[in-house]
Amino acid sequence: MLRTNNCGELNLTHLGSKVTLAGWVQKTRNKGFMIWVDLRDRYGITQIIFDEERTDKKTLERAQNLGREFVIQVEGTVIERESKNSNIPTGAIEILAESFTILNASKTPPFTIENETDGGEELRMQYRYLDIRRKPVCENLIFRSKVSLAIRNYLSSYNFIDVETPYLIKSTPEGARDFVVPSRMNSGEFYALPQSPQTFKQLLMVGGMDQYFQIVKCFRDEDLRADRQPEFTQIDCEMTFVEQEDILARFEGLLIHLLKEIKGVEVSDFPRMTYAEAMQKYGNDKPDIRFGMEFAELNELAKGKGFPVFDQQELIVGIAVTGAASYTRKQIDALIDWVKRPQIGANGLIWVKCNEDGSFKSSVDKFYSQEDLQAWASSTQAKAGDLILVMGGDAHKTRTQLSALRMELAEQLGLRDPEVFAPLWVVDFPLLEWDEESKRFHAMHHPFTAPKPEQMELLATDPAAVNANAYDLVLNGNEIGGGSIRIHDAAVQETMFDLLGFTKEEAQAQFGFLMEAFQYGAPPHGGIALGLDRLVALLGGQETIRDFIAFPKNNSGRDLMIDAPASIAETQLDELNLTIKAKE
């Protein structure tokens, strides 16, 4: 070993010990007759001292040339610091250097390797190997490792078997776009990278594995955002001979275990909410329930009062913002401008202040009496000092817009404490969604999701009314996982493919192997997949996943460090019998 100790473990109990440390030079302070070097590794920082009284002259002279991020090995004695630093574990001691070796010199880094850096995100991603040296990023990766280990230990304790499934599979055009991989040995044919191991884990259940899990890379060629990457990691699980309740109980247990093990948080309340209820109360299927602001539908109270804007709308819906009656007109106008942004797309926003004296002041005083506004307050559960915000329009769009406003207000008012955790199951999703453009149904989750057993007959008569035997796990307004009981009967699966617009030939070409497997004693089964990246970020108090991924892509799906994706050589294209078509 090139070191006897790491840079984070020495303290006063080690006084007088001869030690060897190795790491990176964080900074130097040169007084001429005395030089201090902060030596850093993954574990912490230890101060090294060279002085003219106790250090060999040549060693002292050489130490003057040490620069930031030099990799060095230092031999010396642990001594007590005169000026102690209580902010670090090693702050009571320092190492009186006797000798050192430069293991590797360093160019001046393009940004400071400190907790608070002067490097922008793009620059840090370009030099990600330097960014990882920074304590916040390093700790995030260590945190991710701890979460992954806790997950493995939990699932293994319940007899889940870790099984690897293939990365080179068949393309299935349903869902997100596939990343495709040309095959040299099979000219003109392509593999696809898996969007999930869905069919393989079902086949493992047919194979009698009983309980499977995998922490696995998945790939989707889709537009990106802060919580989405082209390659991401799933905690993929499947169980045999279970019903929905069995899966919910097991993975509710997993999240409770993680919150206790990783965060020291005890969670006792784990509510369940139907999809219909979530949409009605919060305008989305992954509501943050840490605060109120539940939707109140105001159609009966707001229409027919002479306000034409509302009279012609499908839905009038409002929320009460606690304590926001003090908002100035400027603040309210800012909210109106915010909902009118193209990303939200609302036409406007109606407001009502609930004054402390019990009166109301609104932007629609001309059309609504104090009694009318009192009825709005009662419906939204607004109290004196609250602000009522109301929107109208197409039902689905308006709920979506008000949901976005609700979350924005929660951010502004500090209601989304990252150290408070409110998990939730959302259940009873629609099985199918109708797409007006293609004039056909799409699977709300995926084609292998089973209908509710009691609604099976409706598949033939009213498929739009059928609910899926599906569930999403939501944490603090973020979907962290989803799953379902699967179809295990070939005839039901054929019906599902038919409803989704597959011809028999298409279904056979894409999923014939699965249909065949179902004819050999496929057991009832179901499962769930959790997004590890998002889960780790939320447990780490953030909603952006990039800093919890060792080498992330940017918003364009590029790896700035290695400059990928990139063109390939003509010889490689020739081997694959491919030509590149110029963009028109």
N, C-alpha and C positions, 0 to 999 in steps of 0.2 A: 504493500500500500504506500501511496505517496503522502499519506497523512496519518497522524495518530488520532486526530480529533476533527470534528467539523467546526465550522465557524459560528455555530449557534449554541454550543453546549458548555463552554468553559465558564467557570464562576469562581468565587472566593475559596471554594473547597479544593480547587486545583492549584492554589498558590505554591510556587516553588517547583512545579512540575515542568519537566522538559517535554516540549510538544513540537509536533510538525503539522503545520496547516497548509492547505492549498486552496486557491480560489482566484477570484477576479479582483483587481484593484478598483474599488468603488470611487475613492478620491484620495488625494494626498494633500498634506499641509506641511510646507517647508519653512522652517524658521532659520535655516542655515546650519545652526549647531544641533538642531533637532528636527526630525522628520516623523510625521505620523502617517500611517497608511491604513485606511479602512479596507479590510479584506472581506470579500463577500462570497458566499456560496448559497446553495439552496436553503440551508438551515438558518442562516443569519449573517451577522457582521461581527467581526472581531477587530479591535484596534491593535495595530502593530506600531511599536516605537523604535526608532533608531536615534541614538544620541552620541555626541562626540566623546563623552566620558566613558560610556560602557560599550560602544559599538566599534568594531574594527574600522579604521579610517577608510580603507578601500571599499568596504561594505557600505559605509555611510555615503561615500561618493557615488557608488553605483545606484543607491536608493534614490538619489536625486533625479535620476533619469526614468523612473517608473511613471508610466502614463495610465490614464483611465482604461480599464478593461484588459490590461496586461494580465496574463495568467502566470501566477508565481507560486512557488513553494517556499515556506518560511520555517526555519528552525529557531527556537528560542525558549525563554522561560516565562511562565505565567507570573505576573506581578500585579500588585494592587494599583489601580488608577488613582491619581491624585484628584482629578476632576471627574467624578463619576457621572454616568449617563443612565438615568433611571428608565429611559424609554426603550432600552433594548436589554435582553436577558444577560448579555455579556458586558453590560455597561460598568460593572464594578472592577473589571480586570483589563489588562492589556498584555501583549506579548513583547518582551524585550528581545529584539531580534539579534541573533548571533550570526546567522547567514541566511542567504536566500538564493533561489535559482529562478531565472526567468524561463518558464516552460514554453511560453509563446507571447510574443509582442502583439500589440493590437493597433490598428489604425484608430484615429479618433472616431467614435461612433456618430452616426448621423442624428441621433437624439440622445437625451440624457437617460441613463439607465437608473431611474429613480421612481418612487411611488407616483409622484406627479411629474410627468414627463413633458417636454416641449415638442414631442413628435405627434403629428396628426395621424388619424387612423390609417390612411392610405400608406403613409411612410412607414408606420409601424408594421403594417401587413407585408410590405415589401421586405423589411428586415425582421421578419417574425422571430427568427432565432435570437435576435437581440432583445426583442420585446418580451420573450419568455423569461429572460433573466430578471425582469422587473418583478418585484415581490407580488403585486396584485395579480398578475397573469400567472405566475408560478403557483401561487396559492389557489387560484381558480382550478388549475389542472390537477393539483393535489386533491382539492375538494371533489372534483369529478371522479377521481380514482376511488375516494372513500365511499361515495354514493354507489358507484358500480359494485364495489366489494360488498356493501351492505345488501344490495339487491340480490347478488349471487348467493350470499349466505342465507337470506330469507327464503328464496325460492328453493334452494338445495335442501333446506330443512324440511320442506314440504314435498320432497321427493320429485321435484322437477328435474328433468334430465336436459343438460346442455347439448344440443345437437347442431352442427353446422349444416347449412343448406347452400346450394350452389349460387355463385355470383353470375355465371353465364347461363342465361335461361332464354325463354322464348318471349318475343314481344307480344303484348296484348294491348291493342289500341284504346281500350276502355280506360277512363280515368286520366291521370296526368300523362304527359309525354314521356316516353321511354328514352333513356340513353341507349343507343344501339352500338354494337361492336361487330365489325365485319369479320368474317371467318376466311382465312387464307386457304385452309384445307377444303372448305366447302364454298367454292367460288359463287358469288352472287347471293349468298345467304348470310344472315345476321343473327347474332345473339342480342339479347337485351340485358341490361343490368336491372336487378329486381327493384321495383317500387316498394315491395314488401315480400317476405317469404310466404305469402298467404296460402297458395295452393300446396306448397311443400309441407307446411305444418299440418295442413289437413290430411295429406298423404301419410304423415308420420302417425296421425291418430288412426288412420285406416290400418297402419302397420302395427298398431298395438303399443305404441310408446307411452300412452296413457297421459303423461304430463310432460310437456316440452317447454323449454325456454331457450332464448338466444339473445345476446346483446350484439346486434348485427347492423352493419352498414346497409342503407337503402339509398336509392337514387331516383330523383325526379327532375326532369328537364322542364322546370316551370319558373315563372317570374319569382324573384326573391324579395325578401324584406328582412327586417331586423331579427325575426324569430324563424327564419327559413333559410336553408342552404341546399344546394343541388345534391350534396351527399349528407346524410344525417344518420343518426344512430337510433334504432328502436330496441326497446325491451319487448321482444316478441314472445308470446306465450299461447299455449293451447292446452286444453284439458278434455278428457274423455268422460262420458257418462255423467255429465253435469247439466244443471239447469242454470238459468240466468243468475239466480240468487246465489248459487255456489261460487260463481266467478266474481260477483260483486263483493261477496264476503272475503274471499281470498285476497283480492287486490286492494280493497279497502284496508285490510290488514297490512298489506305492503306499505301503503302510504303512511299509515299510522306508525308503523315500525320505523320508516325513514325519518319522519318528523321527530320522533323521540330519539333515535340513534344519532342522527346528524345534527339536529337543531335543539334537542332537549325540550321540545314542545309536546305537550300532551293534548291530543285532539279527542274530544268526546262526542262532538256533534258532527254527523256525517249525513246530511239530509239527501233526499232524492226528490227530483222534480221532473215532471213530464216535459217533453219538448214543447208541447202546446202551452203549458204554463210558463215556461221560460220565455217563449216568444211574446206571450201576452204581458208578462210582468216586467220584462227587461229588454225586449226587442232583439235578443240574440240567444243562441243555444249554448253559450258558455258564459253565463252571467257571473259577475263579481258580487258576491252576497255579503261582503264585509261591511257594507253600508246600505242605507235604505234607497230612497229615490225610486220606489216601484212605480210603474206606469199606472195611470188611471185613465180609463177611456171616458171621454167627455161628450160623446156624440149627442146623447139625450139632453145634456145641459147646455151645450154650446150652439147647436143648430136651431134654426127657426127664430132667432132673435134679431134678425135684420142685418147680421154681419155676413155679407155675401161670400167673403173669402172662405169662411167655415161652412156655409150652407151647401156649397158645391163639392165638398171634400168627402172621400170615402171614410176617413178616420180622423177624429180629433183626439189627441192624447197628450197628457201632461205629467209633469213630475214636480215634487216639492223639494226645493233645495234648502236644507236646514241653515238658518241664520243668515241667509243671503239677501234679506230685504234691505240690508245696508249697502248693497251694490249701488254704485253711482250710475248715472245714465251712460257715462263713458264706458264703464265696465260691461253694462248690458249691451251697448252697441257693439262692443268687441265680440261678445258672444253671438250676436246676430250676424256679424261679418264672418265669424268662424263657421257657422252652420251653412252660410252661403258659398263657402269655398267649393271649388269643383269636386274635391275629394268627398265632400259631404252631400252637396247638391240640393240643399233645402231652399225653399223660396223665402223663408223668413221665420220669425219667432215672436210669439206673443208672450208678454210678461205681466205678472200680477204681484205687487208687493203686499204682503200681509202686515199691516202696521201694528205697532204695539198696542194702540188704543182700540183695536178690533176692526178698524176701517180698512178699505182696500184702495190701492192706487194701481191703475193698469194702463196699458197701451190701447185698450179697447173700451175705455170708460163710456164712450159715446153710444155703445151698443149694449152694454151689460150693466145692470143695476148692482148695487151693493149686495142684494140678496142673491143675485145670480153668481157673483164672485164668491160669496160665502159657500154656495153649493159646490163650486169648483174646489175651494179649500177643503171642504169636508171630504170630497171624493179623492183628492190627492193626499189627504191627511196632513195638510199644511197647518202650521201653528203661527201665532203672532211672531213676527221676526223672520219668517220664511219667505222665499221667493218662488212663485209658481211659474214654470215655463211650459208653454203649450205649442204644439206643432200640429199641422193638418196636411192631409194629402192622401196619396195611394197608401193603402194599409201597410204593405210590406216595406215600401221605401221609407215611410214615415217612422215606423218602428225602428228601422235600421239607423236612421238619422238621429232620432232621439236617444238611441242607445249610445251612439258615438258621443253625443253631447253629454250624456250622463257620465261617461268615463272621463271626458275632458274636465268636467266640473270636479269629479272626484280627485283628479290629479291636482287641480288648482287649489282645492281645499285640504289637501293632505290626508285624504281618506283611504289611500291605498298603501298602508304601512307594509313594507316588504317583510317585516318580522311577525306579522299577523297572518295566519293561514286559515283559509275557509274552504275546505274541499266540498265537492258536490257531485252526485251522480245525476246526469240527465238521461232519462229513459224514454221509451215509447216514441222513437223517431218514426216518421213516415218511412215505409219501405221504399217507395218510389217517388221521384220528382218528375213532373211533366215539363218538357222543354218545348216551348212554343216554336223556336226556330227550326228544330229538327222534326217537330211533330211526333215525338216519341218519348217514352219514359227513360229515365236514367236511374241507376241505383243510388239511393241516398248515401249508403256506405260502400258496398261492393256487391257484385252479383251473387255472392255465396252466403249472404245474410238471410237467415230464416225468418219467415213471417211469424207473427204471434200465433201460437197453435190454435187459439180459439177463433182466429180470423182466416184460417186457411181456405175456407170455402169462398171467401170474398175475392180470392185471386181470379176466379173465373167470371165474377159478375161486377165487381167494383174494386179493381186493384188500387186505385188512388186512395181508397179509404183504409187500406191495410197498413197497420203499424209493424215495424220491424222488431224482432227480438234482439234489439241493439241498445247500447249504452255508451255514454261518453263520461270520462272522468275529467272533472274541471277543478282547477285550483286557482283561486284569486283572479278569476276572469280569463283564464287561459285553459284551452283544452290541452291536457297532457296525455290523453290516451283515449282509445275507443275500441270497441269490439262488439261481438255479437255471438249468439248461438248460430251455428252454421247449418246450412242445408246438408243433409246426409243421405237423402233419398234421390235417386237418379231422375225419377219422374217429376218431382217437385223442382229440381234443378233445371230440367228441360222447360218446364212451364215458366220459370224465371227468365231463362234465356229468350224465350219466345216473347215475353212481355217487354224485354229490353230491346227488341227488334233484331235479334240474331236470327239468321236463317239456320236451318239444321246443319248446313254445310259449314257455316262460319263457326257455330258452336263446337262442332266436331273438330274443326281445324285448330281452334285455339285451346279448347278445354276437353278434347276427347279423352285424354289420359285420366282426367279427374272423373269423368262420367263412367269410364270403364272401371276405375277403382271403386266407385260407389256400388258396383254390382257384385262386389266380393266381400260383403259383410261389413260395410262401413258403420261404425258405432256413432251414436249421438255425441256431438262434440261442440265446443265453443272456445272462444279465447279473447284475447285483448292484445293490443300493442300500445306501449307507452313511448312517448318521445323522450329519450334520455337527455338530449341537449337542452330541451325546454325545461324539463323537470329539474335538472341540475342548476340551470340559471335561476329558476324561481326559488329553489332552496337556498341558493347563494344570494338572494335578495335582488336579482335583476330580471329583466324580461328580454334583454338582448343576449343572444346565445353565443356570439362570436368569441368573446373572451373566455368561454369555457370549452372552446375547441382549439386544439393545438395549432392547426394550420388551416384557418378558415378561408373561404372565398369572399370576394366583395359582392356588391349588389348586382354586378354584371356577371356573376358566376366565374370570375377570373381569380386565379391564384397569382397575386402580384409578385410573390417571391420567386417562383420558378417560371413565371410567365406562361401559364397554361390557361385555356387551351391554346395550342399552337399548330401551325401547318406541319405536314409531314413530308418526307422526301418523295420525289417522283418514283424512286425504286420501290418504296413501300406501297405507294398507290398501285403500281404495276403488279406487284405480287398479289394485291387484293382485287385486281381487275376493276379498279375504281377510277373515275374521272371527276374532277371538281367542276361543277357548273357555275359559271360566273353569275353573280347577283345582277338582276336586271334593274 
